[in-house]
Amino acid sequence: MKTKIPGELEMQVLDILWQDGNCSISDIFEKLKLKRKIAYTTIATVLQRLYNKGQVDREERANHYIYTSHFNKKTYSLRLIKNFLNGLMNNFGDVAITSFAESLDSLPKKKREYLLKLLNEKK
């Protein structure tokens, strides 16, 4: 399953699911309405789309659904990054590699050393 880059609202919904586990639309709505003006139906639509994409699971309980994230945050993040990098490589090839290599200088020293260590281990 290809994981697509989520929109801002999708990420906020996923973050709530990762933090709280099982949530109803109402649970998510109550949390998000504190941060932004949003309609209950918007949350329902976002959850339906995430369900259709296979990114959340749902179980029917007493006339409503309870949602959980299909992947934990780490797994989701790794899939997302892998798909993104594969897309860059497929679309831009050597240009993507060159750009990546040139951007290493902008990383903090410890992050750069860690990344280079990982690359050396993959040889």
N, C-alpha and C positions, 0 to 999 in steps of 0.2 A: 504494500500500500504506500503510495507516495504521499508524504506529508507536505502540505502547502503552507507557506508563510501565513500565519493567522493575522487577522486585523486586530486593531487595538482593543475593541470590545470583546472579541473572541479570547484574546489573551487574558483580559480581566476575568472573564468567566472561568477559564481554565485555572487561573491562579486561585480563585475561590475554591474550586473543586479539589485542587491539589492540597490546599490548606485545610479544608473542612471535611473532605471525603464525600459522603453522600449528601446531596442537596436537592431540594425541590426548586422549582422556578421561583417560588415565593422567598425561599432562603436567599437565593442569589440576588433577587430583586431588592430585598431589604438591605443587603450589604452595598449594592451598587448605587442605590438611590441616595445614600449618604455622601457619595463622591461626585455624582453627576445627575443631571436631570435625565430621566430615562423612563420609558413606559414598560409595564409588565409584559406586554405583547412583544416588545423588542427582545426581551430576555428569552421569551418562549421561542421566537424565531431563530435567535442565535443558537440556542440549545438544539433545536431541530436540525439546523445546518451542521452543527458539530456532530450530531448523531448520524446524519446522512453521510458525512465524511469518514465515519468510523473513529472519531476522536473521543467520543464519549459513549458510555453505555447507559441504558436506562431500564428501570424496572417499574412496572405499574403497581401502585399501592393505593387502595381506597380512593379511586377516582383521580389520581394524579401520578405523575412520574417522579421517581427519584433518580437523579443523575450521578454518575461517577466518571472520572476520567478513565479512558481506556488504557492510557499509558501513564506511568509516573513521570514527574517533571524531567528527570535526567534522561530517561529513554526517549521521551518526546523531543527534548532538545537535541539529543544526538541524531535522531532521525531527521529532524528539520535541518540541521547543519549539514549532514551528509548529503541530503537531497539538494540543498543550496549549492554546495561545493561541486557536486557532480554536474549540476546545471551550468555553473560557471565554466567548468572544464569542457563540457560538451559544446558550449556556445562560443567560448573565447580561447580555448586551448592554451598555447604558450603565452599569450598576452596575460591571461589570468595568473599563470605561474610567476611571470615576471613581476606583475603588480604586487602579488602576495610577497614575493621575496623582497621587493623594495620597501614594503610597508613594515618589515620586521624592525627597521631602525626606529620606528615611532613607538614600539612597545617598551614598557618599563623593562629594565635590565633583567629582573628575575623572571618575568613572563617570557622574554625572548630566550633566555637560557633554558627554561623549561621546555619551550616549544622545540628548540633545536635538539635538546636531549631526546624528546619523543621522536623527532624525525630520524635521528641517528639510530634509535632502537628499531625503527621500521625498515632499515636497510636490509 
